[in-house]
Amino acid sequence: MIESVNLTKFYPPPIKSLFDLKSLRDFLGKPREKIPALIDLNFRVREGEVFGLLGPNGAGKTTFCKIANALVIPTRGNLYINGYDSVKEHDKIKGKIFTIFGGERDLFGLFQWRVSVEKNLRFIAELWGIPKVEAEKRINYALELLNLKDKKNEWYQKLSAGMRQKVYLALSLIIQPEVLILDEPTVYLDVFTKREIWDVILELSKEFGTTIILTTHNLNEAEALCDRVLFFNKRKIAEGKPKELIEKFQALKAERKLLIKVTGDVKTKDFDGIAERINVYIQNGLTYLELYIKRNNLKDIFSVLTNYNVVDIQNETVTLEDVFTYICSFDSCVNSKVEEKS
Ligand SMILES: Nc1ncnc2c1ncn2[C@@H]1O[C@H](COP(=O)(O)OP(=O)(O)OP(=O)(O)O)[C@@H](O)[C@H]1O
């Protein structure tokens, strides 16, 4: 089980240069604002759950993953993993959690560049104390599942970035940690590799009961993989099962999304009171109108559209991405001032 209790992190303010008179005066004079990364974040992840941490750039996702690995010390609050404080009692959970930092693959420098994939995996399995015969079985299974069998004798250095990412993920099938933290595991990957990684994540959750925390900017990925998600931007915004969040949004805000292509200008005022939200953008000489609507406003919408030169209409269901963009764009803490000073 994972429990985040009032987890808060403020990074120290940057010091530009003490040789610059203005910076020196600022340094000695008025207190400088610290950089907020997490503010009073509370949530629980149950054993065996796939839990999505979803937030815009700078929301604090990587900071959270680093606190879980005792790479960053929280300013206040605690993160408990299997009942142990992730920083103060890290020794107790060290072998039980495994993290993949998608954007910073070599953060732990686990792999030797000029050594084959198979030897690398064997070496790490040995480090983790997995008996030889069992390790061989797991390595073969992981390489098979990730379509890496033909790369097993290749130097790690010779692999493409996507393949290295897969080898990294293969480790989670070999180590079989109790807790797996995946910080943007599919960033930079093509759709095929992404799907292979999704399959492994589901396999780990279903077959091994691994508790997984997943951060991603791909909301389709979160919808496909996560049992529950947390929307946050330093502070918590919303939490729930993807399906429940979508249903709540549909009940309160909009059931459908209409994507309408028109030629000419659009007056968003025309849709006041009959659309919950309107996005307008221009692409290839056409104006795209995205309307989030309640079904009972359809008649009024079509009546307004008779004044437009409509080229195409697509009727789409609301996705987790729609809910996320809606909620996060109205989130008060995106631009709010934070009082913590150095
Ligand atoms: N070492 C650091 N020193 C100072 N500020 C930092 C440091 N690391 C992160 N921050 C700041 O903390 C905030 C949260 O950053 P973090 O990397 O945790 O966000 P993120 O959600 O992972 O972002 P992204 O989606 O862009 O990867 C940002 O404002 C960032 O600039």
PDBQT file of the ligand as one rigid body, heavy atoms in Angstrom, charges set to zero:
ROOT
HETATM    1  N1  LIG A 401      15.983  20.323  -8.735  1.00  0.00    +0.000 N 
HETATM    2  C1  LIG A 401      15.090  21.290  -8.828  1.00  0.00    +0.000 A 
HETATM    3  N2  LIG A 401      15.373  22.549  -8.395  1.00  0.00    +0.000 NA
HETATM    4  C2  LIG A 401      14.455  23.526  -8.469  1.00  0.00    +0.000 A 
HETATM    5  N3  LIG A 401      13.207  23.376  -8.945  1.00  0.00    +0.000 NA
HETATM    6  C3  LIG A 401      12.864  22.159  -9.392  1.00  0.00    +0.000 A 
HETATM    7  C4  LIG A 401      13.777  21.046  -9.363  1.00  0.00    +0.000 A 
HETATM    8  N4  LIG A 401      13.145  19.958  -9.870  1.00  0.00    +0.000 NA
HETATM    9  C5  LIG A 401      11.893  20.358 -10.197  1.00  0.00    +0.000 A 
HETATM   10  N5  LIG A 401      11.718  21.670  -9.911  1.00  0.00    +0.000 N 
HETATM   11  C6  LIG A 401      10.488  22.458 -10.090  1.00  0.00    +0.000 C 
HETATM   12  O1  LIG A 401       9.431  21.794  -9.393  1.00  0.00    +0.000 OA
HETATM   13  C7  LIG A 401       8.213  21.850 -10.135  1.00  0.00    +0.000 C 
HETATM   14  C8  LIG A 401       7.711  20.430 -10.388  1.00  0.00    +0.000 C 
HETATM   15  O2  LIG A 401       8.637  19.790 -11.265  1.00  0.00    +0.000 OA
HETATM   16  P1  LIG A 401       8.499  18.252 -11.681  1.00  0.00    +0.000 P 
HETATM   17  O3  LIG A 401       9.668  17.931 -12.554  1.00  0.00    +0.000 OA
HETATM   18  O4  LIG A 401       8.298  17.429 -10.472  1.00  0.00    +0.000 OA
HETATM   19  O5  LIG A 401       7.138  18.292 -12.528  1.00  0.00    +0.000 OA
HETATM   20  P2  LIG A 401       6.548  17.245 -13.573  1.00  0.00    +0.000 P 
HETATM   21  O6  LIG A 401       5.094  17.142 -13.263  1.00  0.00    +0.000 OA
HETATM   22  O7  LIG A 401       7.324  15.965 -13.541  1.00  0.00    +0.000 OA
HETATM   23  O8  LIG A 401       6.775  18.006 -14.939  1.00  0.00    +0.000 OA
HETATM   24  P3  LIG A 401       6.910  17.430 -16.451  1.00  0.00    +0.000 P 
HETATM   25  O9  LIG A 401       5.558  16.876 -16.809  1.00  0.00    +0.000 OA
HETATM   26  O10 LIG A 401       7.244  18.663 -17.218  1.00  0.00    +0.000 OA
HETATM   27  O11 LIG A 401       7.992  16.392 -16.444  1.00  0.00    +0.000 OA
HETATM   28  C9  LIG A 401       8.536  22.632 -11.406  1.00  0.00    +0.000 C 
HETATM   29  O12 LIG A 401       8.177  23.969 -11.205  1.00  0.00    +0.000 OA
HETATM   30  C10 LIG A 401      10.041  22.489 -11.542  1.00  0.00    +0.000 C 
HETATM   31  O13 LIG A 401      10.596  23.589 -12.216  1.00  0.00    +0.000 OA
ENDROOT
TORSDOF 0
